[in-house]
Amino acid sequence: MNNETYNPDISKVKNQNNANGNSSKKQPEDKQSFIEIVKQFGKKKRVRTLIGIIFAVFAFFLLLSFTSYFLGAGFNDQNIVTNNTVIENAKTPGEISNAGAAVGASVSDNLIAGGVGFAAFIFVIWGGVIAWRLLSGKRTHFFTYSLLSLFSVFAFSVIIGAATYNVNFAFFHLGGDFGHYVNKWLLGLVGLYGMIAVNFVILVLWIMLCYDRLKSIYKSTKEHIKLPQRFNGEEIKPGDQDYGSTSFLGDAKAKSEPFQHKRQPDMQPTGDQGAKRPKQPRQPKKPAQTDQPAAGEAATMADIETSTALTNPNDPTGEFIHYKFPPLELLDNRVMRSDSVDIEEQESNKQRIRETLMNYGISIKTIDVHVGPTVTLFEIVPEDGVKIAKIKNLEDDIALSIAAIGIRIIAPMPGRGTIGIEVANRDPQVVPMRQVLASKAFQESKAKLPMCLGCTVTNEVFVADLTKMPHLLVAGATGKGKSVGLNAIIASLLYKKGPSELKFVLVDPKRVEFSVYSDIEKYFFAKVEGEDRAIITQTDKVVKTLNSLVQEMENRYEILEDIKERTIEEYNQKWRRELREVRDEHGDLKYKFMPYIVAIIDEFSDMIMTAGKEVEAPIVRIAQKARAVGIHMIIATQRPSAQVITGLIKSNFPGRVAFAVSSMTDSRIIIDASGAQRLIGRGDMLFQVNGENTRLQCPLIDTHEIVKICDYIYEQECNDKNVAHEEPFYLPEFMGESDGGGAGASGGGGAGGDRDPLFEDAVRLIVQSDYASTSSLQRRYNIGYNRAGRIMDQMEAAGIVGPSQGGKPRKVLMSPLEVDQMFS
């Protein structure tokens, strides 16, 4: 019989379908209903508190009585307790020496002298543990603890009885009469060595049984992240969780006095960031100056440098051994509360889910609960024969029954053989960035480019490797945490990789999202030589930089081909062993260490709207080929439409992150499935790789923390006297449409020196086909409308085509022979 809640409506249906079996089914249903009523009564908070107090008083009374018994009361009261009943002794309280009076004296004598000796104190431990678990709201595991305690009492009575078999202690045996006479019987049965062997087996059995059972109980009741839950910092309330603002993350194995900063609740990234951080060289400032902490709350930069900053002794090139990774103290000490969902709320939701499913004739075996920072996962095992689709169709009904903000059904859960129902917590918690970066999962990660994306619904820190994806698509509605996710990725990489191993290419059309990183240009940025700013904001420069990345990719492949290696990892290993000192015919170093390059494009939809194929084409080329040479792309958009995230983009970006979106259509565009429309925002997201979705809560980090991290790195840049580190990593130059050259540069007419590199090919195409239109050039050369229009204007200026005629094609004015003479 399963543990389902009895439902009158279901019972009526059963009775109608099987009238003959009416009387036979009613009795077990009524019995089960009574059991469920008792269980529900015992789960009420007041009842648990009352029972917990009773157990606590019971344990204290036993402790008081047993202690008094050993301190002499047992010897004094022996005759009185033996000759009189408890009622008789109660009438003469002055004659009893035990602190527990008549009852305490009688219980102590029977349990200690006439029972199990010193092992009787296990009853005190048992009562105290049950009381503590009841009063603290934890699952009691009453029967498991009781059986373990009972076995322990008899086991230790026998073991102590054997160890003190020939020892006389006052008037009783230390193992009690039970332990003494059991060992006396064993001694006569199997001899001394046999008695010792039996006791040794009992001890081993006790260790194995208790260790395994207590370990399983601990694991099953652990509800929160395996990290320190309390810091010295302030507590973050639900209202402070602002995932619409720009945030960041960091890491270090630091343990000194942490920074303490008052968080600005409405901090948003604005264009004023650049004003606060001038671009011209400046005097390094201490991180404590970025905010205004209270006196005594902040550590100095010198303290951090000498006590907690991690140096870089394993730098592969040896050029940045002096580099210190940003310490963990630069991040705020936030507190993640451990009581986000109490047991009463969990049990209430479990019962309502059971009732809702039973109302539709769906029986379930068990429900397990996993409490996460944002959602609670109810893992259901249905009865045999239940169709999964039947449960999936009840999503809205379950949401209505438990009055949840939003639910999501996972049917089935991959690799689990269960069905998951994710219910949004009424009091969602902030996942502290500092806490997840200090986790073992991140600190000991073997990933080449680790990204700490937050916590799962089971409160496990989730770390993904960008090199395994190898490219990532991030999408979500405005204010749902997209910028937080991007900054979390950047910070994860900064805390794991040094300047010689990692370079960034950041594209920021809004000009304010990534501007805070501008000061770490020399150490961590890659850019086209001659550009004023490392962070790219203009569309034409985006196209130029992306094409330079394509050229860098091709150059790296040529080097790999030359030395007969296949990947960047194999090349760098060979560089360390053999190629470091190889020089060319001019005496210059022939090979250099290849850092990973991570290109992050924010507001990708804006790039597509303004440049079209000119942006998409190099992105697709990089996504298709660049994995082996260590170039990876992350693109983000708040407009997940088919026009922005095209088929080419989706097919080459297997890694996906979906924040909350407004419709199922948007969700399907991002992750090829519904679900993102049911996310609750504030950093709640779905991470997909290889078709498997994982729900995560993005960690929170604020703008002032990003500033402190960048200042920490910037100060090292300013103090670095190595001339080679004065410039960022330069990408190979790309000859774009405005750089002159091309086949048509020497032709007559119009803007000859400024002609597009495609000018000659486009002219020959137009003249040979006798059809001149901008759209035909777009289709033929996969370029944007703006560029195709400029080529057509250049043809008109050169007298090759006539003026525009509205929606009709232009008139072709030259013959193929004249074109050949023009370019000869």
Secondary structure, 3 states (H helix, E strand, C coil): CCCCCCCHHHHHHHHHHCHHHHHHHHHHHHHHHHHHHHHHHHCCHHHHHHHHHHHHHHHHHHHHHHHHHHHHHHHHCHHHHHHCCHHHHHCCHHHCCCCCHHHHHHHHHHHHHHHHHHHHHHHHHHHHHHHHHHHCCCCCCHHHHHHHHHHHHHHHHHHHHHHCCCCCECCECCCHHHHHHHHHHHHHHHHHHHHHHHHHHHHHHHHHHHHHHHHHHHHHHCCCCCCCCCCCCCECCHHHCCCCCCCCCCCCCCCCCCCCCCCCCCCCCCCHHHHHCCCCCCCCCCHHHHCCCCCCCCCCHHHHHHHCCEECCCCCCCCCCCCEECCHHHCCCCECCCCCCCHHHHHHHHHHHHHHHHHCCCCEEEEEEEECCCEEEEEEEECCCCCHHHHHCCHHHHHHHHCCCCEEEECCCCCCCCEEEEEECCCCCCCEHHHHHCCHHHHCCCCCCEEEEEEECCCCEEEEEHHHCCCEEEECCCCCCHHHHHHHHHHHHHHHCCCCCEEEEEECCCCCCCHHHHHHHHHHEEEECCCCCCCECCHHHHHHHHHHHHHHHHHHHHHHHHHCCCCHHHHHHHHHHHHCCCECCCCCECCCCCCEEEEEECCHHHHHHHHCHHHHHHHHHHHHHHHHHCEEEEEEECCCCCCCCCHHHHHHCCEEEEECCCCHHHHHHHHCCCCHHHCCCCCEEEEEECCEEEEEECCECCHHHHHHHHHHHHHHHHHCCCHHHCCCEEECCCCCCCCCCCHHHHCCCCCHHHCCCCHHHHHHHHHHHCCECHHHHHHHHCCCHHHHHHHHHHHHHCCCECCCECCECECECCCHHHHHHHCC
